[in-house]
Amino acid sequence: MVRPAHILLFCIASCFAACQATKTSRVGLSDRIESISRRVESLRGESFRHRVVGRVLAREDLLRIYDSVSLDEADPADSAWDRMIWTIGFIDSLGALDGVADSVDQASIDAFYSRGVLWVVDGMLDSPQLDATIAHELAHALQDQRWDLRKLYRAHRGLDQRLALQYLLEGEARLVETLYTHPVSAPEKILQRLPHLSLEAFRDTLRLAKGLDPEFVTLPTYHTYEQGARALAVRRLVGGWKAVDEWFSTPPTSSCFLHPEDSCHKPMDPDPTGLFPVAKGWWLLREGRVGEHYMNILLSVWRESPKWLPDSEIKAKILLDEQPKEPNPDQTVSGWRGDRFQVLRDGEGNLALAWRTVWEDSISARGFQHAYQRVLVRKQRDDSLYARTDRWSLFHDAQAGVWDRVERFGSEVWITEGVPGAKPFQYTLGKALPTTEPVLPRP
């Protein structure tokens, strides 16, 4: 029989041994961080302002600690805000997928940096990938000390802005990690290790590997690392680290990361105010830019929707039958040149969308017009096709008493959903005239 005193002594001894092991691990981790820091400084041409502290944590504590020290702040204008994403068309299933997202984090995160501390999961300490992982996270630490990550997050809220920031931060960290693991003197050789990764090719890879669904959970999470690294490697090849620093000073759109070999253009910022004809009783809930990447995901999600929402229940199914082949989202949005949306709400909680998009030319605008009509009739399944021409389509939900309209004006496509009224509406060209600034094609 084991007496209680012996049990207590055993517990104390076990705790002491565990603490000693943890202390030893932390000492070894600190030494490795210090050594790798010197290499990262050399690769990036920048010195750390402050020493980075290393800490070990158990995997079961990962999410709790990660959430408690995360630099990211809740942003009601980004894709996590269910009212806005539901209105635009990202469906309100993200909340139901919180557990899936958490499982992705738990399975994929082996280390992370936050607020001066580099956290490493205990099981990673004996991994051959530890040094490369530390180099990646030290790149984030250097970013924080140079640019203040909290300040960057606060300054770049919203859908496309926050996503572009993720491309920038993770892309540079992956580039530094690649330079660390494959030291070469010629920057062009790094590009060979960072091939262009289109979103469509990435989707195919996920499908073959039975990747997670829906795609808008997986794409922003993983694509930003590889494609972000390539975009910054291209930029470094042309203008050195100075060119990369310029993007940290003024982060570009997601489009610049999707097409790194092309010129990075400043996006158009059209005013969508005149697209919603009903003002009384409605107020602006949120506004911002969707951007090329999220447009791509939007089209992708609804392209896959017949798997979980049969097209047979769509009242305006004629639009899907006329062109049964689903458009390629990459090709459809490649001519994006700018957009701005507004989500409006009335006193009863009804939501409306006014969204003005700008394209490279009328051909690109026409492609998006037709692709988005397929999205609209799928998400607004009670819409009947009221009238249409090649340039515009008008839809009516008789039960809800609202109208939806998609119309092309040259190189622009205007979208309005949820307009109440007994009679159909049309756009009045006043303050909402098409953009007069020239839309320049990519070189």
C-alpha positions in Angstrom: 0.0 0.0 0.0 1.3 3.4 -0.9 0.8 6.0 1.8 -0.4 9.5 1.0 2.9 11.0 2.1 4.7 8.8 -0.5 2.2 10.0 -3.2 2.9 13.6 -2.3 6.7 13.0 -2.5 6.3 11.3 -5.8 4.3 14.2 -7.2 6.9 16.7 -6.0 9.7 14.7 -7.5 7.8 14.4 -10.8 7.1 18.1 -11.0 10.8 18.8 -10.2 12.0 16.5 -13.0 9.5 18.1 -15.4 10.5 21.6 -14.4 14.2 20.7 -14.8 13.5 19.3 -18.3 11.5 22.3 -19.3 14.2 24.6 -18.0 16.8 22.7 -20.0 14.7 22.9 -23.1 14.2 26.6 -22.7 18.0 27.2 -22.2 18.7 25.2 -25.4 16.0 27.1 -27.2 17.3 30.4 -26.2 20.8 29.5 -27.4 19.4 28.4 -30.8 17.3 31.6 -31.1 20.4 33.7 -30.4 22.5 31.9 -33.0 19.8 31.9 -35.7 19.1 35.6 -35.0 22.6 36.5 -36.2 22.0 34.6 -39.5 18.6 36.2 -40.0 20.1 39.6 -39.5 22.7 38.8 -42.2 20.1 37.5 -44.6 17.8 40.5 -44.2 20.4 43.2 -43.8 18.7 44.4 -40.6 19.6 44.1 -36.9 17.3 43.2 -34.1 16.6 46.1 -31.7 15.8 43.8 -28.8 16.6 40.3 -27.9 13.8 37.7 -28.7 12.8 35.5 -25.8 12.1 31.8 -26.4 9.4 29.9 -24.5 8.2 26.3 -24.7 4.5 25.4 -24.5 2.5 22.1 -24.6 0.4 21.6 -27.7 -2.8 21.4 -25.7 -2.1 24.9 -24.5 -1.4 26.2 -28.0 -4.7 27.8 -28.9 -5.3 29.3 -25.4 -1.9 31.0 -25.3 -2.1 31.9 -29.0 -5.4 33.7 -28.6 -4.3 35.4 -25.4 -1.1 37.0 -26.9 -2.2 37.3 -30.6 -1.4 40.7 -32.2 -4.5 40.3 -34.4 -7.5 42.2 -33.1 -11.2 41.7 -33.8 -12.1 43.7 -36.8 -15.8 44.0 -37.6 -14.9 45.0 -41.2 -13.1 41.8 -42.1 -14.4 38.5 -43.3 -15.1 37.2 -39.8 -18.0 39.5 -39.4 -21.0 37.3 -40.3 -23.5 40.0 -41.3 -21.2 41.5 -43.9 -19.9 38.3 -45.4 -23.4 36.9 -45.6 -24.6 39.9 -47.5 -21.7 39.8 -50.0 -22.1 36.1 -50.4 -19.5 34.3 -48.3 -22.5 32.5 -46.6 -22.9 32.4 -42.8 -21.2 29.1 -42.1 -17.9 30.4 -40.8 -19.3 30.3 -37.3 -20.0 26.6 -37.7 -16.5 26.1 -38.9 -14.7 27.6 -35.9 -13.8 24.1 -34.7 -12.4 23.2 -38.1 -10.3 26.4 -38.1 -9.0 25.6 -34.6 -8.1 22.1 -35.7 -6.1 23.6 -38.6 -4.3 25.8 -36.2 -3.5 22.9 -33.8 -2.3 20.7 -36.5 -0.2 23.2 -38.4 1.3 25.6 -35.9 4.6 24.4 -34.4 5.8 27.9 -33.3 4.6 31.5 -33.4 5.9 34.9 -32.5 4.0 37.5 -30.5 5.1 40.6 -28.6 8.7 39.8 -28.1 8.3 36.1 -27.4 8.9 33.2 -29.8 6.7 30.3 -28.6 7.6 26.7 -29.6 5.5 23.6 -29.1 7.4 21.2 -27.0 7.1 18.4 -29.5 9.0 20.5 -32.0 12.2 20.7 -30.0 13.7 17.6 -31.5 12.4 18.2 -35.0 14.9 18.7 -37.9 12.6 21.6 -39.0 13.2 23.5 -35.8 15.9 25.8 -37.1 14.0 26.7 -40.2 10.8 27.3 -38.2 12.8 29.6 -35.8 14.2 31.5 -38.7 10.6 32.0 -40.1 9.3 33.3 -36.7 12.4 35.5 -36.2 11.5 37.2 -39.5 8.2 38.1 -37.8 10.1 39.4 -34.8 12.2 41.6 -37.0 9.1 42.9 -38.8 7.6 43.7 -35.4 10.6 45.6 -34.2 11.0 47.5 -37.5 7.3 48.2 -38.4 5.3 47.6 -35.3 2.9 44.8 -36.2 0.1 46.0 -34.0 0.2 49.4 -35.7 0.1 47.7 -39.1 -2.9 45.6 -38.2 -4.8 48.7 -36.9 -3.9 50.7 -40.0 -5.0 48.1 -42.5 -8.5 46.8 -41.6 -11.0 45.3 -44.0 -11.2 42.4 -46.4 -8.5 43.0 -49.0 -6.3 45.2 -46.8 -6.0 42.6 -44.1 -5.4 39.8 -46.6 -2.7 41.7 -48.4 -1.0 42.3 -45.1 -1.0 38.6 -44.4 0.6 38.0 -47.8 3.3 40.6 -46.9 4.1 39.3 -43.4 3.9 35.6 -44.1 5.5 36.0 -47.6 8.6 37.7 -46.2 8.9 35.2 -43.4 8.7 32.3 -45.8 11.3 34.0 -48.1 13.7 34.5 -45.2 13.1 30.9 -44.2 13.9 29.8 -47.8 17.1 31.8 -47.8 18.1 30.3 -44.5 17.5 26.7 -45.6 18.9 27.1 -49.1 21.6 29.7 -49.0 22.5 30.9 -52.5 24.2 34.0 -53.8 22.0 34.7 -56.8 18.5 36.0 -56.0 17.1 34.6 -59.2 17.9 31.1 -58.0 15.5 31.6 -55.1 12.7 32.0 -57.6 13.3 28.5 -58.8 12.4 27.3 -55.3 9.3 29.5 -55.2 7.2 28.7 -58.3 4.1 30.7 -59.2 1.1 29.2 -57.4 -2.2 30.3 -59.0 -5.2 29.9 -56.8 -6.8 27.5 -59.2 -3.7 25.3 -59.1 -3.7 25.5 -55.4 -7.3 24.4 -55.3 -6.5 21.4 -57.4 -3.7 20.4 -55.0 -6.1 20.7 -52.1 -8.7 18.5 -53.8 -6.2 15.8 -54.6 -5.0 15.9 -51.0 -8.6 15.9 -49.8 -8.0 19.4 -48.4 -10.4 21.2 -46.1 -13.7 22.7 -47.2 -15.0 25.3 -47.8 -12.1 26.7 -49.8 -12.3 30.2 -48.4 -11.0 28.8 -45.1 -8.0 27.1 -46.6 -7.0 29.5 -49.3 -6.2 32.6 -47.2 -4.5 30.4 -44.6 -1.9 28.7 -46.8 -1.6 30.4 -50.2 -0.3 33.6 -48.6 2.9 31.8 -47.5 4.1 30.4 -50.9 2.7 33.0 -53.3 3.6 35.8 -50.9 7.2 34.6 -50.8 7.4 34.5 -54.6 6.0 38.0 -55.0 8.6 39.4 -52.6 11.4 37.3 -54.1 10.5 38.9 -57.5 10.5 42.3 -55.9 13.8 41.6 -54.2 15.3 40.5 -57.5 14.4 43.8 -59.1 15.0 46.3 -56.3 16.6 44.5 -53.4 15.3 44.6 -49.9 14.6 48.3 -50.3 11.8 47.4 -52.7 10.3 45.0 -50.1 10.5 47.7 -47.5 8.5 50.0 -49.7 5.6 47.5 -49.5 5.8 47.6 -45.7 5.6 51.3 -45.8 2.5 51.2 -48.1 1.1 47.7 -48.3 -0.4 46.9 -51.8 -3.5 45.1 -52.7 -3.9 41.3 -52.9 -3.7 41.6 -56.7 -0.1 42.5 -56.5 0.7 39.2 -54.8 -1.4 37.2 -57.3 0.5 38.7 -60.3 4.0 39.5 -59.0 5.6 39.6 -62.4 3.2 42.4 -63.5 3.2 46.0 -62.5 1.6 46.6 -59.2 -1.1 49.2 -59.8 -2.9 51.4 -57.3 -6.5 50.3 -57.1 -9.4 52.4 -58.2 -11.7 53.4 -55.4 -15.1 54.1 -57.0 -17.9 55.6 -55.0 -20.9 53.2 -54.7 -23.1 55.7 -52.9 -25.5 56.3 -55.8 -26.1 52.6 -56.4 -28.7 52.2 -53.6 -31.8 54.3 -54.5 -33.5 54.0 -51.1 -32.1 56.3 -48.4 -34.9 56.8 -45.9 -34.8 54.3 -43.1 -31.5 52.8 -44.1 -28.0 53.5 -42.8 -24.5 52.4 -43.7 -23.4 49.4 -41.8 -20.0 48.8 -43.3 -18.0 49.6 -46.4 -14.7 48.6 -47.9 -12.9 46.9 -50.7 -13.4 43.2 -51.5 -10.3 42.9 -53.8 -9.2 40.4 -56.4 -8.4 37.5 -54.0 -11.7 37.5 -52.1 -13.6 38.0 -55.4 -11.8 34.8 -56.6 -12.8 32.9 -53.4 -16.4 34.2 -53.7 -16.7 32.8 -57.2 -15.0 29.6 -56.1 -17.3 29.0 -53.2 -20.4 29.3 -55.3 -18.9 27.3 -58.2 -18.7 24.4 -55.7 -22.1 25.1 -54.1 -24.1 22.5 -56.1 -22.4 19.9 -53.9 -24.3 21.2 -50.8 -27.1 23.3 -52.3 -28.7 21.8 -55.4 -29.2 24.1 -58.3 -32.6 22.6 -59.0 -34.1 24.8 -56.3 -33.0 28.0 -58.0 -35.9 30.0 -59.6 -33.6 31.8 -62.2 -31.9 28.5 -63.1 -32.1 29.5 -66.8 -29.0 31.6 -66.4 -27.0 28.5 -65.2 -28.4 26.3 -68.0 -27.4 28.7 -70.8 -23.8 28.5 -69.9 -23.4 25.2 -68.0 -19.6 25.4 -67.8 -18.5 27.2 -64.7 -16.0 30.1 -65.3 -12.5 29.8 -64.0 -12.3 32.2 -61.0 -8.6 33.0 -61.7 -9.4 34.1 -65.3 -12.6 35.9 -64.3 -11.0 38.2 -61.8 -7.6 38.7 -63.4 -8.8 42.0 -64.9 -9.8 43.5 -61.6 -8.7 47.1 -61.1 -10.7 48.2 -58.1 -14.0 48.1 -56.2 -15.8 49.4 -53.2 -18.9 48.0 -51.5 -21.4 49.2 -49.0 -23.6 47.1 -46.7 -26.7 48.9 -45.6 -29.3 48.0 -43.0 -32.8 49.2 -42.0 -34.6 49.3 -38.7 -36.0 45.8 -39.1 -32.6 44.2 -39.7 -32.9 43.8 -43.5 -29.6 44.0 -45.3 -28.7 45.5 -48.7 -25.6 45.5 -50.8 -24.2 48.3 -53.1 -21.0 47.2 -54.9 -19.2 49.1 -57.7 -16.4 47.3 -59.5 -13.8 48.5 -62.0 -12.1 46.3 -64.6 -9.2 46.5 -67.1 -11.5 46.7 -70.1 -15.1 46.0 -71.1 -14.2 42.4 -71.9 -13.0 41.8 -68.4 -16.1 43.6 -67.0 -18.4 41.4 -69.1 -16.7 38.2 -67.9 -17.3 39.3 -64.3 -20.8 40.4 -65.0 -21.8 37.0 -66.2 -19.9 35.1 -63.5 -21.4 37.2 -60.7 -24.9 36.7 -62.0 -24.4 33.0 -61.5 -23.4 33.7 -57.9 -26.4 36.0 -57.3 -29.1 33.6 -58.5 -27.5 30.8 -56.3 -27.3 32.8 -53.1 -30.6 34.6 -53.8 -32.5 31.4 -54.7 -35.9 33.0 -54.6 -35.0 35.5 -57.2 -37.0 35.3 -60.5 -35.4 36.8 -63.6 -37.6 39.9 -64.3 -35.8 41.3 -67.3 -32.4 41.5 -69.0 -30.3 42.6 -71.9 -26.7 41.8 -72.7 -25.7 44.8 -70.5 -28.0 44.3 -67.4 -30.1 41.9 -65.5 -32.9 42.6 -63.1 -34.2 40.1 -60.5 -37.2 40.1 -58.2 -37.9 38.3 -55.0 -41.7 38.6 -54.8 -42.0 37.1 -51.4 -39.5 39.5 -49.8 -40.5 42.4 -52.0 -37.0 43.3 -53.1 -35.1 43.8 -56.3 -31.5 42.9 -57.3 -29.7 44.4 -60.3 -26.3 43.7 -62.1 -25.4 46.2 -64.8 -22.2 46.8 -66.9 -21.1 50.3 -67.8 -18.1 50.0 -70.1 -15.3 48.8 -67.8 -17.4 48.9 -64.7 -20.0 46.4 -63.2 -22.5 47.8 -60.7 -24.3 45.4 -58.3 -27.2 46.3 -56.0 -29.1 43.7 -53.9 -32.0 44.0 -51.6 -33.8 47.2 -52.8 -37.4 47.2 -51.5 -40.3 48.4 -53.5 -43.3 47.5 -55.6 -41.7 48.6 -58.9 -38.3 47.8 -60.4 -35.5 50.3 -60.1 -32.8 51.4 -62.4 -29.5 53.3 -61.9 -29.6 57.1 -62.4 -26.4 58.4 -63.7 -25.7 61.3 -61.4 -23.1 61.2 -58.7 -22.5 57.6 -59.6 -21.1 58.2 -63.1 -18.6 55.6 -64.3 -15.0 56.3 -63.4 -13.4 58.8 -65.8 -9.8 57.9 -65.0 -8.2 55.7 -67.6 -7.9 52.0 -66.6 -4.4 51.0 -67.7 -3.8 47.4 -68.8 -1.0 45.4 -67.4 2.3 45.7 -69.3 
